[in-house]
Amino acid sequence: MTEDLVAHATQQTASVVELAQELIRRPSRGGIDEYGPVLTVLEDWLAGRGVPHRRLYDDDDQLVGLLVEIAGGRPGPWWTLDACLDTASFGDDTAWTFSPTSGDVQEGWLLGRGSADSKLAASMFCHIAADLQAQAADLRGGLAVLLDVDEHTGHFGGARAYLGDPQAHHPAGVMIGYPGMDEVVVGGRGLWRATIAVHAPSGHSGSSRKVTSAITRAARLVQLLDAADLPGSPEQGGFPLPPKVSVTAFHGGQGFSVSPDRVDLNLDIRTTPSFDAQDAETLLRKAIAELDAELPGPQDIDVDIVESWPPFQLQPDEQPAAALIQAAASLGVSVRSKVAGPSNIGNLLAGEGEIPTTAGFGVPYEGLHGIDERAHLAELPTVHAIYHQTVLRLLDAP
C-alpha cells in the first residue's frame, strides 16, 4: 500500500501544486483581505469533484472557514486535517524578490505568501478528501478538513466555529498541516495573557513637588515580573519546557512636559502542567501587591485577562501522533516529536474539547511570515503519501 500511495501522490503533484498556485494568487491576509475569493477557488474545485463542503460563520455572521466532511460507511471516530487559508501580511513587499502573490514555481520552489503556511497543505488535504470520497463506504468514522480563514488574526474563528457547530462531528484528533519535515509538534506551552493599567497622579515634569509617575510604577512592576521565581525544567511527567513571563507592550505618556497618570502593559505568561493559569494570575497579583507596598498609587491597578489556553502534550503512543509518525517511518522519514515553546491551535483544541492535536509536519520551507516565503516541492509526494496513509490507518481502511 505504501508504494501505491507514493505513486498516487506523485501522479497528483501537478494538480496539488496547480490548486495551491490559484490559492496563493488570491491574497488572504488575516484581518486585511476579503476571504471570499480564496474560498471560492476551493469551493469550485470541491464541487467539481462532488466533495461535500460548507462555509463556517462566527457568532457575528462573519465568514471564518470552510469545512469538508467525508462520512465513512461504518461507525467510528472522526479525524480532522486542518490548514489555514488566511496568511500573514506581506510586510515590506518591495523587499521581496518576487511578488507575494506570485504562485510561480522556480527551481523546485513554490513562491508566494501562503505557499508554506498553509495553502499547499490545504490543497493537499483537499486532494486526500477527494480520494477518500471514492472509498467512503469502506471507512470507519469519517474525515473532516478544516480550512480556517481566521487563524493569523489569532482568533482561530474557523476552529471555534467548527467546534461549536452542532452539525459537525466532534473530532477524535486533529492534524495541522504547518510546514517543516523534521518534526511533528505534539505539544506546546499554554498561555495566560492580560492587559494591566498602572495609575499615578499626573503632574508637570518640571514641578518642584516630587511625584512617583505611572511610568516609574509600571517600570518597577516590569522589574518585579522579570525577577519572579518560576519553576525550572524539566518537569515531572516529562514536559520539557519551563514557564516564561514576558511583558510585550508598554504604553503611556505624550510629549515631554507631563508625567502621565496611566501606563498600559501587555503581559504574556507561557504556562506548563505544573504552572497553570491560576499560578500565572497569582504571580501577577503578588507582584502588584509588592509594588503597592513599595510605591503606592492613587487607585488599584486594573487587570483584564485577555486569553488563557492550557498546555498540552501527546504521548508517543497517542493518536493521531502515533499514526503520523509510523506512516513517516514506513516511508523512511525519521521525524522527531517536539513540544513547542510557542502556543498553537492545539492549545485551543486541548482547552475547548481535550482534542489531541499534532502540528508542524509538511514540506521544507523558507521565509515563513517574512519576505520571500516559499515551499520546496521535491518532498511533496512523500508528505502527501504520509498524510494519506495516516488517515487511512485512522479510518481503519481495508
C-alpha positions as CSV (number, residue, x, y, z in Angstrom):
1,M,0.0,0.0,0.0
2,T,2.9,2.4,0.8
3,E,4.4,2.2,-2.7
4,D,1.0,2.7,-4.3
5,L,0.3,5.8,-2.2
6,V,3.6,7.3,-3.1
7,A,3.0,6.6,-6.8
8,H,-0.5,8.1,-6.5
9,A,0.8,11.2,-4.7
10,T,3.4,11.6,-7.4
11,Q,0.7,11.5,-10.0
12,Q,-1.3,14.1,-8.2
13,T,1.6,16.5,-7.6
14,A,0.9,18.7,-10.6
15,S,-2.8,19.0,-9.6
16,V,-1.9,19.8,-5.9
17,V,0.5,22.5,-7.0
18,E,-1.8,24.0,-9.5
19,L,-4.6,24.4,-6.9
20,A,-2.1,25.8,-4.4
21,Q,-1.0,28.3,-7.1
22,E,-4.5,29.6,-7.5
23,L,-4.9,30.0,-3.8
24,I,-1.6,31.9,-3.5
25,R,-2.7,34.3,-6.2
26,R,-5.8,35.3,-4.2
27,P,-4.4,37.4,-1.3
28,S,-6.0,36.5,2.0
29,R,-4.0,38.3,4.7
30,G,-5.6,37.9,8.1
31,G,-7.7,40.9,9.0
32,I,-6.8,42.7,5.7
33,D,-8.3,40.9,2.7
34,E,-11.7,39.5,1.9
35,Y,-11.7,35.7,2.2
36,G,-14.5,35.0,-0.3
37,P,-12.2,34.9,-3.4
38,V,-9.7,32.3,-1.9
39,L,-12.5,30.2,-0.5
40,T,-14.4,30.3,-3.9
41,V,-11.3,28.7,-5.6
42,L,-11.6,25.7,-3.2
43,E,-15.4,25.6,-3.3
44,D,-15.3,25.3,-7.2
45,W,-12.6,22.6,-7.0
46,L,-14.5,20.6,-4.4
47,A,-17.9,21.0,-6.1
48,G,-16.4,19.8,-9.4
49,R,-15.4,16.5,-7.7
50,G,-18.6,16.1,-5.7
51,V,-16.9,16.6,-2.3
52,P,-19.3,17.8,0.3
53,H,-18.3,21.1,1.9
54,R,-19.9,24.2,3.6
55,R,-18.9,27.6,4.8
56,L,-18.4,28.3,8.5
57,Y,-19.5,31.6,10.2
58,D,-18.9,33.0,13.6
59,D,-21.4,34.4,16.1
60,D,-21.3,37.8,14.3
61,D,-22.1,36.0,10.9
62,Q,-18.6,36.7,9.7
63,L,-17.1,34.1,7.3
64,V,-14.3,32.2,9.1
65,G,-13.7,29.0,7.3
66,L,-14.7,26.1,5.1
67,L,-15.5,22.6,6.3
68,V,-15.2,19.4,4.2
69,E,-16.8,16.3,5.6
70,I,-16.3,12.7,4.3
71,A,-18.6,10.3,6.2
72,G,-17.5,6.7,6.3
73,G,-19.9,3.8,5.8
74,R,-19.0,2.2,9.2
75,P,-19.3,3.7,12.7
76,G,-16.2,5.0,14.3
77,P,-14.4,8.2,15.3
78,W,-13.9,11.2,13.1
79,W,-10.5,12.7,12.4
80,T,-9.6,16.2,11.1
81,L,-7.0,17.6,8.8
82,D,-6.5,21.4,9.4
83,A,-4.8,24.1,7.3
84,C,-5.3,27.8,7.3
85,L,-6.1,29.7,4.2
86,D,-5.5,33.2,5.6
87,T,-1.9,34.3,5.8
88,A,0.5,36.7,7.5
89,S,0.8,40.2,6.0
90,F,3.3,40.9,3.2
91,G,5.4,43.3,5.3
92,D,7.6,45.4,3.0
93,D,6.6,44.0,-0.3
94,T,9.3,46.0,-2.0
95,A,11.9,43.8,-0.2
96,W,10.6,40.6,-1.8
97,T,12.5,39.3,-4.8
98,F,9.2,38.1,-6.3
99,S,5.6,39.1,-5.9
100,P,4.0,38.0,-2.6
101,T,1.1,36.7,-4.7
102,S,3.3,35.1,-7.4
103,G,2.3,31.4,-7.2
104,D,5.1,30.6,-9.7
105,V,7.4,27.6,-9.4
106,Q,11.1,28.3,-9.8
107,E,13.9,25.8,-9.3
108,G,11.6,23.5,-7.4
109,W,10.2,26.1,-5.1
110,L,6.5,27.3,-4.9
111,L,6.7,31.0,-4.4
112,G,4.4,33.4,-2.5
113,R,2.7,34.2,0.7
114,G,0.9,31.2,2.0
115,S,2.9,28.7,0.0
116,A,4.4,27.3,3.2
117,D,1.7,28.4,5.7
118,S,-0.5,26.8,4.6
119,K,-2.1,26.9,1.2
120,L,-0.1,24.0,-0.2
121,A,-1.2,21.9,2.7
122,A,-4.8,23.0,2.1
123,S,-4.6,21.8,-1.5
124,M,-3.0,18.5,-0.5
125,F,-5.7,17.9,2.2
126,C,-8.5,18.6,-0.3
127,H,-7.0,16.1,-2.7
128,I,-6.9,13.5,0.1
129,A,-10.5,14.2,0.9
130,A,-11.5,13.7,-2.7
131,D,-9.7,10.4,-2.9
132,L,-11.5,9.2,0.3
133,Q,-14.8,10.2,-1.1
134,A,-14.5,7.4,-3.7
135,Q,-14.0,4.7,-0.9
136,A,-16.1,6.3,1.8
137,A,-18.3,3.2,2.2
138,D,-15.3,1.2,3.4
139,L,-14.1,3.7,6.0
140,R,-14.8,3.7,9.7
141,G,-15.9,7.0,11.2
142,G,-15.1,10.0,9.0
143,L,-12.7,12.7,7.9
144,A,-13.1,16.4,8.2
145,V,-10.9,19.0,6.5
146,L,-11.0,22.3,8.3
147,L,-9.8,25.4,6.3
148,D,-9.6,28.3,8.6
149,V,-9.6,31.9,7.4
150,D,-9.4,33.5,10.8
151,E,-6.1,31.9,12.1
152,H,-3.4,34.5,11.6
153,T,-5.6,37.1,13.4
154,G,-5.1,35.0,16.5
155,H,-8.9,34.5,16.8
156,F,-9.0,30.9,15.4
157,G,-12.5,31.7,14.3
158,G,-12.8,28.8,11.9
159,A,-11.7,26.3,14.6
160,R,-14.1,27.8,17.2
161,A,-17.0,27.7,14.7
162,Y,-16.2,24.1,13.8
163,L,-16.1,23.0,17.5
164,G,-19.3,24.9,18.2
165,D,-21.2,23.6,15.1
166,P,-23.9,21.2,16.3
167,Q,-24.0,19.6,12.8
168,A,-20.2,18.8,12.9
169,H,-18.9,15.5,14.3
170,H,-16.6,16.1,17.3
171,P,-13.1,15.1,16.2
172,A,-11.1,12.4,18.0
173,G,-7.9,14.2,16.9
174,V,-6.6,16.9,14.6
175,M,-3.5,17.1,12.4
176,I,-2.5,20.6,11.4
177,G,-0.5,20.9,8.2
178,Y,2.1,23.5,9.2
179,P,5.3,23.1,7.2
180,G,8.6,21.5,8.2
181,M,9.6,17.9,7.6
182,D,11.9,17.2,10.6
183,E,9.5,17.4,13.4
184,V,6.0,16.7,14.5
185,V,4.8,19.1,17.2
186,V,2.9,17.0,19.8
187,G,2.6,19.7,22.5
188,G,3.1,23.3,23.4
189,R,3.2,25.6,26.4
190,G,-0.1,27.2,27.3
191,L,-0.6,30.9,27.6
192,W,-2.2,33.4,30.0
193,R,-2.4,36.9,28.8
194,A,-3.6,40.1,30.5
195,T,-3.5,43.8,30.0
196,I,-2.5,45.9,33.0
197,A,-3.3,49.6,33.7
198,V,-0.9,51.2,36.2
199,H,-2.1,54.5,37.7
200,A,-0.4,57.5,39.4
201,P,-1.1,61.2,39.9
202,S,-0.3,63.3,36.8
203,G,1.8,66.4,37.0
204,H,4.2,68.8,35.3
205,S,7.6,67.3,34.7
206,G,9.2,70.5,35.9
207,S,7.3,70.7,39.2
208,S,9.2,71.2,42.4
209,R,6.9,68.6,44.0
210,K,8.3,65.0,43.8
211,V,5.7,62.7,42.3
212,T,6.1,59.0,41.5
213,S,4.8,58.8,38.0
214,A,2.9,56.0,36.4
215,I,5.9,55.3,34.2
216,T,8.1,54.7,37.3
217,R,5.5,52.4,38.9
218,A,5.0,50.5,35.7
219,A,8.7,50.1,35.2
220,R,9.0,48.8,38.7
221,L,6.2,46.3,38.1
222,V,8.1,45.1,35.0
223,Q,11.2,44.5,37.1
224,L,9.2,42.6,39.7
225,L,7.7,40.4,37.0
226,D,11.1,39.8,35.4
227,A,12.5,38.7,38.8
228,A,9.6,36.4,39.6
229,D,10.6,32.9,40.8
230,L,9.4,30.3,38.3
231,P,9.7,26.5,38.3
232,G,12.6,25.1,36.3
233,S,12.7,22.4,33.6
234,P,12.2,19.6,33.0
235,E,9.0,19.0,34.9
236,Q,7.8,15.8,36.4
237,G,5.8,13.9,33.8
238,G,8.2,14.7,31.0
239,F,7.1,18.2,30.0
240,P,10.4,19.6,28.6
241,L,9.9,23.4,28.9
242,P,9.7,25.8,31.8
243,P,7.1,28.6,32.1
244,K,8.1,32.0,30.9
245,V,7.0,35.6,31.7
246,S,7.2,38.4,29.1
247,V,6.0,42.0,29.1
248,T,5.3,42.6,25.4
249,A,4.0,46.1,25.4
250,F,4.5,49.3,27.4
251,H,2.4,52.4,26.5
252,G,2.0,55.7,28.3
253,G,2.7,59.4,28.2
254,Q,3.0,62.0,25.5
255,G,5.4,64.8,24.8
256,F,7.9,66.0,27.5
257,S,6.2,68.3,30.0
258,V,3.6,66.0,31.6
259,S,4.1,62.9,33.8
260,P,1.3,60.6,32.7
261,D,-1.3,59.3,35.1
262,R,-1.6,55.9,33.4
263,V,0.6,53.3,31.7
264,D,-0.7,50.2,30.0
265,L,1.2,46.9,29.8
266,N,0.6,43.7,27.9
267,L,1.7,40.6,29.8
268,D,2.2,37.2,28.2
269,I,2.9,34.2,30.5
270,R,3.6,30.8,29.0
271,T,2.2,28.1,31.2
272,T,3.0,24.4,31.8
273,P,1.3,21.5,33.6
274,S,3.0,22.4,36.9
275,F,2.5,26.2,36.4
276,D,-1.0,26.8,35.2
277,A,-3.3,29.8,34.6
278,Q,-4.1,30.2,38.3
279,D,-0.4,30.2,39.1
280,A,0.1,32.9,36.4
281,E,-2.5,35.1,37.9
282,T,-1.2,34.5,41.4
283,L,2.3,35.6,40.2
284,L,0.9,38.8,38.8
285,R,-1.2,39.6,41.9
286,K,1.9,39.0,44.1
287,A,4.0,41.4,42.0
288,I,1.2,44.0,42.2
289,A,1.0,43.7,46.0
290,E,4.8,44.2,46.3
291,L,4.5,47.3,44.0
292,D,1.7,48.8,46.0
293,A,3.6,48.3,49.2
294,E,6.8,49.9,47.8
295,L,5.3,52.6,45.6
296,P,1.6,53.1,46.5
297,G,-0.7,54.5,43.8
298,P,-3.9,56.5,43.9
299,Q,-6.1,53.6,42.9
300,D,-6.0,49.8,42.3
301,I,-4.1,48.5,39.3
302,D,-6.5,47.3,36.6
303,V,-6.0,43.7,35.3
304,D,-8.0,42.5,32.3
305,I,-7.5,38.8,31.5
306,V,-7.5,38.6,27.7
307,E,-6.8,34.9,26.9
308,S,-6.0,31.6,28.6
309,W,-5.1,28.4,27.0
310,P,-3.8,25.3,28.7
311,P,-0.6,23.5,27.8
312,F,-0.9,20.2,26.0
313,Q,1.3,17.2,25.3
314,L,0.6,14.0,23.4
315,Q,2.3,10.7,24.5
316,P,4.3,8.8,21.8
317,D,1.6,6.1,21.5
318,E,-1.4,8.6,21.4
319,Q,-3.3,9.2,18.3
320,P,-3.1,10.9,15.9
321,A,0.6,11.4,16.6
322,A,1.4,7.7,16.6
323,A,-0.2,7.0,13.2
324,L,1.6,10.0,11.6
325,I,5.0,9.1,13.0
326,Q,4.5,5.5,12.0
327,A,3.5,6.4,8.5
328,A,6.5,8.6,8.1
329,A,8.8,5.8,9.3
330,S,7.2,3.4,6.8
331,L,8.4,5.8,4.1
332,G,11.9,6.1,5.5
333,V,11.3,9.5,7.0
334,S,12.7,10.0,10.5
335,V,10.5,12.5,12.4
336,R,11.2,13.9,15.9
337,S,8.3,14.6,18.2
338,K,8.6,18.1,19.8
339,V,6.9,20.1,22.5
340,A,6.9,23.7,21.2
341,G,7.6,26.8,23.1
342,P,5.0,28.9,21.3
343,S,1.4,28.0,21.6
344,N,-0.6,26.9,18.6
345,I,-4.2,25.9,17.7
346,G,-3.5,22.6,19.6
347,N,-3.8,24.6,22.9
348,L,-7.2,25.9,21.9
349,L,-8.4,22.4,20.9
350,A,-7.0,21.0,24.2
351,G,-8.8,23.6,26.2
352,E,-12.1,23.5,24.5
353,G,-12.5,19.9,23.8
354,E,-9.5,17.9,25.1
355,I,-8.8,17.1,21.4
356,P,-5.3,15.6,20.8
357,T,-3.5,17.6,18.1
358,T,-0.3,17.4,16.0
359,A,1.2,20.3,14.1
360,G,4.3,21.1,12.1
361,F,4.7,18.3,9.6
362,G,4.9,19.4,6.0
363,V,7.3,20.3,3.2
364,P,10.6,22.2,3.8
365,Y,10.2,26.0,3.6
366,E,11.8,29.4,3.8
367,G,10.6,32.9,4.6
368,L,7.7,31.9,6.8
369,H,5.9,35.1,7.9
370,G,8.8,37.0,6.4
371,I,9.9,38.0,2.9
372,D,10.2,35.6,0.0
373,E,8.1,32.9,1.5
374,R,8.4,29.7,-0.4
375,A,7.8,25.9,-0.2
376,H,10.1,23.2,-1.5
377,L,8.2,20.8,-3.8
378,A,10.5,17.8,-4.2
379,E,9.3,16.3,-0.9
380,L,5.6,17.0,-1.6
381,P,4.8,13.4,-2.8
382,T,6.3,11.9,0.3
383,V,4.5,14.3,2.7
384,H,1.2,13.7,0.7
385,A,1.6,9.9,0.9
386,I,2.4,10.1,4.7
387,Y,-0.8,12.0,5.4
388,H,-2.9,9.8,3.1
389,Q,-1.6,6.7,4.8
390,T,-2.1,8.2,8.3
391,V,-5.7,9.0,7.5
392,L,-6.4,5.5,6.1
393,R,-5.0,3.9,9.2
394,L,-7.0,6.1,11.5
395,L,-10.2,5.3,9.5
396,D,-9.4,1.6,9.5
397,A,-9.5,1.3,5.8
398,P,-9.3,-2.3,4.5
